[in-house]
Amino acid sequence: MEADLSGRTIIITGGSSGIGAAAARSLRRQGAKIVITGRSDETRKLAEEISCDYYLVDFTRFADVRAFAQNLLAKYPRIDVLVNNVGGIIADRRLTEDGHETTLQVNHLSGFLLTLLLQERLEASKAIVINTSSAANLMGRIKFDDLENEKNYKSMSAYGAAKLMNILHAMEISQRFKGVWAASFHPGVVGTGFAREGGGLIRWAYEGLLGRYLMISPEKGADTLLWLINTQPGKDWQDGEYYYERRPGRRNPQANPEIAAKLWEVSVQLTGAGKQ
């Protein structure tokens, strides 16, 4: 039986398709007030379908992220759950208008900035923050001398590093935010459009016959996310942990407190989070 989530406000970035949309539909049925973001008209269509609020936000632009945070703070006195779900594989190295490598900004920096801008509201609401990571974190490596992937760019290596950052981000939220619970999770290999900007082989795998027969549905991919929201932190799952299929998942050896703390400080600098 699904829990009654009436009165709870849940923000899902990248909520217009894939596991974000699947989660939004399920949580809306449970009575939650849902806010989704996206970049296309599909965002509006889903919002109309499930009667939720929506914002068009481009995570390649910090200005968009800051404006979104201001809107959230102005309109929603409580934020019970923030799901940082925006992400994707980028085939070629390119810079955003903010001057950052796109994989880094879309998968980590913009979600980091949004979460930090909402810190006081999240703390006051005793909220939960959930980051969508991936088993690709195992192939990632944090190189503080090359976070922008300037040397020998490879899309999957850059993506793996960013997914490791999602885990480290959740770990550090659990240390720095008062009264806020945080976790990250791997949804499984889901047949979604997140690889539409990936390279030839990756895009073929996700959009071809391989993806059709071997990948799970967005609904199945959203299962662990919904479990984290519907269960009790500290009892059913642990603060700062990374999950897959409702159990602790395999984490990169670099997922340790020292690297998490250093990444946080560097991310503050890269996002200009202290600047108003």
C-alpha positions, 0 to 999 in steps of 0.5 A: 500500500502506498503511503499518503504523502499529502502536504509534502512538497517534492522537487524533481529536477529532470522530472519531465521524462525517464525515471524522473517522470515515472517518480513524479507520476507515482508520488503525485498519486500519493498526494504529494505536491510535485514540482518538476523541471525540464527543458522542453515542451514535454515538461509542460505536458507532463505537468498538465497530465498530473497537475503539478508545477513545472519550471523550464530550467537549463542546467548548463546555465547557472543563471537558470539554476539561481532563478529556479532557486529563487522561485522555489524559495518564494513559492514553497514554504516547505521543501520536503524532498529535493531530487537532483536527477538531471544528468546525461552523457555528453559525446564531445567536450564542450564548455557551457556559457559559465565556462565549465565542461558540460558533463561536469556542470550538468551532472554535478555543479548545477545540482550542487549549486541548487542544493546549496542555495536551498540549504536554509529551507531544506534545513527548516523543513528537515528535508531529504536530498536524493541524488541520482548516481549510477554504477558508472561511478565505479569507472570514474576518478576524481582528478582535482588537477583536471576536474574540467576534463581538459586532458584526453576527454572521454565521455564515459570517463567524464560521466563516471567521475560526475556520478561519483561526485553525486555520491560524494555530494550526498555524503557531504550533505549528511555532514554539513546540513543540519537535520537534512538526510541525504542519499544517492542511488543507481536506478539500473540500466534504464531505457531513457533518453539521457544518452541522446547526446552521447557518442555513437556506441553509447547512443546506439546501445540506448536507442537500438535493439540492445536498449529495447530488450536489455534495459529496464523501464523508467518505472522499475528504475524509479523504484529505489528512489520511491523507496527512499522517499517512502521509508524512514531514514535512519531506520530503513536507509542510512544517511549519506549512503549509496543504494541500488535495488534498495540495498547499499551499492558498490561504491568507487574507492574514492567515495571517502570523507576526505575527497567528499570534503575537498570536492565540496570546497572546490565546487563552492569555488567553481559555482560561485555559490557564495556570490549573490 
